[in-house]
Amino acid sequence: MKSNFIILFFLLSFFNLIWSDSIQAKKGYLINPNGIFLYKSKQFKDKKGIIKQGEEFHISDELEDKDWIGVETKTQNGYIHNNDQDYIVFDRVLNNEYLVSDEKQRILYEKPYLEANPISKIDGFSVLSVLEKESSKSPSKKKKEKQIWFKVKINNKIGFLVSKNELYTSKESAMDVSQKKEIAIDGFALVIDPIYLKEPNGEIFTPKGASKKNEFVFVVKERTDRKEKYFLVEMKNASFKNKMQATPIDFDEAPFQAWISETNAKYFTPTEFSYYTLQKSSYKGDIRLLKNIFAANKDLPLNFQNVYFNPISDNKTDYFIVTLFKGYENSSGYGEFYPVSFVVKKVKSDYKVYNGDLINSGKFQFSDLDRDGIPEVFTSMETVTYSRTAFSAPRFYAYIDEAYREIPLPGNFLDTYKITENFLYTQKEDNPKSKVQKYKYQNGEFIKIKN
């Protein structure tokens, strides 16, 4: 009897440990300075209490859906509404991971938001042990910031640090990066003098596809050596990008990688790159249109220089589509250069540009299936063909949470789609005699209507 009790106690402890670990794997922190209501059920009338700013809560997977999330704090449990609250969810780090802080001095915070109490200052290129890392943000938080938060430990102090740097799986690797004063960055470098090096202060060489003077290169890392900055730059082989042909066996997607000194190249952030190409644009139309596109999409490396397409408009509305390119391609054909499209509304003598870039699959069609006054956008190939691939598949975009977002289409991407004033219709392409299925669009999803 005693042995059975011991076994039962062990099993209960074991399952309690597993349950506790699973909860810790999805821990949230409330960011909203005003706090949020906690509800007894998924009903706004059933208010139960308040979760305050900085308070921790655990997310119950089985109680999570699109609009509501089941949560548990140290003192209460219930539901929070998912669409309008500010919170950050963290995953516990199961294996050893390390972070190297940025070049400049940073602040370690008590909670994962910039208004939280500071714990201490962290010197540049410090090595920190990562305990938890941000896995997701609430919908409202996604549109406000794109910073990544980590719960870290350094010098026996535990707190939160915001960073965009990559993680390392060994302390030795992190220490090596710290000693080299090397950080991961995104951006572009305008080549002043094409002197490329195998290592900072190292051997000069001429890599295949190298950008020439007054051409850009992509920047992926920065290192300080003997008080001088060097950029690790690379260009990808774009000759087979988005082309429907066999890739050669000896194809090298990224054949060009080298270091270049800040003396021989000028660094641009993605935003600075967009602004630079905007200033150099040869567009002869209303420049306010391009300026408004830039203002609404500062986080994208848009290339406004000599790459403007004529707008695609819908005569029934004031909305139209503008297509530009993001990225860069040099004279050797190396780089990454993708078309992106934006929804624009003509407002008297000005333009309103909506957030969210669209992938052009061939042609565009406006609709307003949910009757909210802001059009959805359907894009597909001009003709139905079995040569469709992932990049040319039909797509449907709707304006949700202050940005255009892709909504999954029902059926298979080889199906035929037709959108009328009120509904979406699908039919199996491989069987013209198959039944036509009817859908209505509502609240970010397609709902099947029984015929």
N, C-alpha and C positions, 0 to 999 in steps of 0.2 A: 504493500500500500504506500509506504514511504517512498519507494523508488518510483512508483507511478506519479506521485505528487511532484517529485523532483523533475521527472520528464515533462510533465505538464507545465511546470513553472519555466523550464528551459524553453519549451516551444512558444509559450506566451511571450517570454522576453525576446525571443528571436524574431517573432512576427511583429512585435512592437518596435524593435529596432529597424526592421525593414520598412514599416509604416512611417516611422520617424524620418528615415533617410529619404523616402519618396516625397515626404512633405518638404524637407529641406531643399530638394532638387528644384522646387518651383516656389521660391520665396519672393514676395513682392514688397516694395517700399512705396508708400504714398508720397507723391510729389506736390499735389495740389495744395497751395498755401491756405486755402479756406477749409480744407477737410472735405469729406464726402459722406453722403448718407449710406448707412447699411440697412438693408431691407430684409424682412422675415422671409419673403417669397419674391418671385419675379413679378411683383406688382408695385407700382410707384406709391400706392396708398398704404402699403405695409412697412412704413418706416420703423426701424428698430433702434438705431443709434447712430453714432458718428465715428468715422475713422479719421484721426488727426494726421496732419502733415508729419512725415518722417516715421510713422508707425509701420511696423512690420506686419505682414499677413501672409498666410499660406493659401495657395490656390488648389482647390479640389478639382482634379481632372474630370471626374464623373459629373460634376455640376457645372461644367463650362460649356457655353454655347456662343452663338454669334453676338447676342445682345446682353447676356447676363453671365456673371462669373460667381461661382460659389467660393467664399473665402472664410478663413478662420484666423482671428487675432488671438492674443494671449488671454483675452477676457470674454470674447463673444464670437459668434459665427452668423453667417447669413449670405446675402447677395449684394453685389455692387453692379451698377449699370456699366456696360463695357464701352459705350460709344462716346462718352463725354468726360471720362475721368483721366487724371494724370497719375500714372504709376509706372514703375519699372520692375520687370521680372528678372531674377537672377538664377543661374544654374550653379550648383556647387561643383567645384573642380575636383574630379576624382583622382587625377594623376598630377604629378608635379608639373607646374607651369610657371614661367617667370616672365616678367615684364620689365623692359628698360624704359625709364622715364624720358621725357623729351629733353632737348638741349637746355631749355630755360627752366628756372626753378618753378616747381609746381606745389600745389597745396593738397595736403591729405585732409579729407573731410570726414566728419562724424557720420553723415548720411550721404546718399548719392544724388545730391543736387547742390548747385553753386551757392545757395543761400544758407546752407547748413553750417554748423559750427566748425571752424578749422581746428585740426588737431596739431599739425606741425607743417613745416616747409620741407620739401624734398629737393635735394640738389639735382642738377642736370645729370643725365646718364646714370642714375641710381638703379640698382637691380632690386626688384621687389618680388616676393612670393605671392602668387595669385591664389586666393581662397575661393572666390566666386566671380563669375563674369556675367555681364548683362546678356540676356537671351532675347528679350523683346521689350517693346514699349507699348503703352496704351495707344489707341488710334490718335487721340489728341496730342500725345507726346511726339509721335512720329513726324507730324507736320511742323513741330516747333524746333527740333534740334536733331542732329545726327551724331551726337557724341556717344562714345561707348564708355560705360562705367565698369570699374573693376573693384572688388573688395580685396585689399592687399595687406601684406604684413611686411614691415621693415623696422629694424632696430627695436623689436618687441612691441611695436605700435601697430594697431590694426585700424584701418579706415578705408575710405573710398577715394579713388583717383580716376579722373577722366582722361582717356588717351585714345589715340588712333593707331598706336604702334602694334606690331605683331607680337605674338607670344612665342616663347622658346620652351622646349620640353626638357632642357637640361640647364643647370645653373652655369655650367662651363660655357655653353654657347652664349648665354646672356652676358656673362662676364667678359667674354671676348668682344661682343658688340659694344659693351660699356667702355672697355679700354680703347677700342678703336674710335669711339665717339661716333657710332654709326646709327642712323635712324631711318625708318621707312617713311617715305613721303610720296605724295602724288602730285603730278604737275608736268610742266614742259620746260625745256631749256632752249632758248634761241641761240644758235651757234654763232659765235663771234669769230672764232678762229678754230677750224676743225682739227684740233690736236687731241687725239684720243689715246688713252693710256690703258694698259692691262691692269694696273693697280695705281692708287694715288701715289704720286711721285715716282711712278714706275716707268716701264718701257713704253715707248710710243709705237703705235701700230695703226693700220688703216683697215677697219673691219668692213665686211661686205655690206653694202647698202647704207653706208654711213651718210648722215645728213651733211650737206655742204654749208658754207657760210650763208647766214640769213635764213636757214631752214631750221625747223624745230625738231627736237627729239623728246621722247617720253622719259621722264625722270621717275625712278623707283626707290632710290636710296640716296642718303647724304652722309658723308663722312668728313670729319675734321682731321687733318694731318698737318702737323707743324704749323698750326694756326691758320691754315688755308682750307677752305671748303672744296670738296669734290663731289660731283654728282655721278651716280651710277645710272647710265642711260641705256635705253634699248629701243629697238624698232622691230616690229613683227613683219613677217612676209605675208603681205595681203593679197598676193596674186591669185590665191585659190579661195579667198574668203567669199562666202555667199555665192559660189559658182557651182553649178550642178555638173561636175566632172570628177573623174577619179583623181585622187591625190597621189602623186608620185611616191615611190618607196623612200627616196632620199629627201623628201620634202622636210625642211626645217622651218617650223613656224616662227621661231625667234632666233634668227641667225646672228643678230647684231646686238651685242652688249659690251659696253666699255665705260671707262671713267673719263670725265672731263672736268677741268678745273673751273672754278667760278670766274677766273680771269678770262677764260675762253668761251664762257657761255653764261647767259643771263637767265635766271630761274623765274618762272611764272607759275603761280597757283592756277588751278582750273578757272577760277573766276577772273584772274588777271589775264589769262590766255584769251578768254571770251571777249573781255574788254579791249584787248590789243587788236584782235581780228575785227572787232566792231569798228574801231577807229580807222582800220585799213580797208574797210569794206568798199567795194566798187558799186554797190547797189545804188541805182539812180532814182528809186522811188521815194516814198515818204519814210525818212529815216526814223521817225517816231515808232513805226512798226517794229523795226529791229531793236530799238532801245527798250521798248516795252517787253519784247521777248527776252532780252538779256535780264531785265529787272525781275522778271517772274521765274527765271531759271538760272540763277547765279551759281548753283552748285554743279551745273553741267558744263563741260568744256566745249561750248558751241564754237564752231568755226564760221564766222560771218564773211570771210574773205572770198569773194568770187564764187560762192556756192549757193546762191539764192535761187529757189524755184518759184515759178509763178503760183499764186494762191489758187487753191481749188475751192470754189464757192458753191453754195446752194442758193439758187435764186429765190427760194421760198422764205429764207431767213436772212438775218444779218450776220450769220456765222460763216466762217470759212476756215480752211486748213492751210497752214503755211509749213513748208518742208525745208529744213536746213540740214547741215551735217554737224556731227560732233566728232572730235578727235582730229587727227592730222595724218597726212600722207606726204612723204617727201618726193623729190624728183626721180628717185630710184624706184618708186613704187612701194616703198616700205612704210608701214605704219598701220593704224587702225582708224577707219574712216566710215562712219555709219550715218545713214539718213535718219532723221528724227522729225516728227511732225507735231504741230501744236494747234489747238483750237483757239480761234481768235474771233472776237465779236467787234464789229464796227459800231462805235458809239459816237455819233455826230462826227466831229473832225478828229477823233482819237480812236485808240484801239485798246480793248481789254483782252489780255492774254491769260488763258487759263493754265494753271499748273498741271504738270503731267505730260510726259512725252509719249507719242503714239508710234507704233511700228506700222509702216505702210506696206500692206500686202498686195497692192495693185491699184485699187480704186476705193474711194470713200463714199459713204452714204450716211446722211444725217437722219435721225429719227427722234421722237420724244415719246417713247412707249410708256413712261411712268408719269407723264404730264406734269413735270416739275418746272418746265420752261427752259431748262438747259438741255441741249440735245445730247443723245447718245451717238456714238460713231461706230459704224460697221465698216470694216475694211476687208476686201477679198480680191482675188485675182480677177482679171477682166473676163476670163473664160474658165469653165470647169475643165480641169486636166488632171491626169493621174501623175503628172510630174511634180505635183505639189510636195513641198518638203516643209520642215518645221518653220522656216523663216517666212514662207509664203502662205501659211495656213490662214484661214479666215480668223478675224479677231473682232471682239466687241468691247467698246470702252464706254464707261459711264462716269459721271462726275459725282464722286463720293468723298466725304471728308476733305473738301476744298482742293481736290485734285482729280484729274482723269485717271481711272484705274481700269485695268483689263478685267473683264468679267468672263468666267469660263462659259463657253458655248455648249449647249447640249448636243449630244450625238458625237459623230466622228468627224474629224476635220476634212475627210473626203466627201462628206455629205454635201448636198446642195442646200443653200440657205436663201430664204426670201423674207424680207422685212416689209411689212405694210404699215399703214398709219397706226395700227394698234397691236399687231402681233408679229412674232417670229415663226416661220414655218420651216421645217426640215424634212428632207426625204433622202433615203438611201441612194447614193449615186450608182451603186452596182446593181440596183434593181429599180428601174423607172416605174414599175407597176406597184412598188411598195407603198404602204400607207403614208400619207402626209401627216406629220405631227405638228400640233399647234402649241405655242407657248406664249405666256404673257411675262413681261419683265416687271419686277417689283422689288424694291429694297435690296438691290445688289445681286439678285439671282433670277433665273428663269424658272417659271412654274408651269408644269405640264398641264394642259387643259384636255380633259376627256372629250373625245369626239362623240 
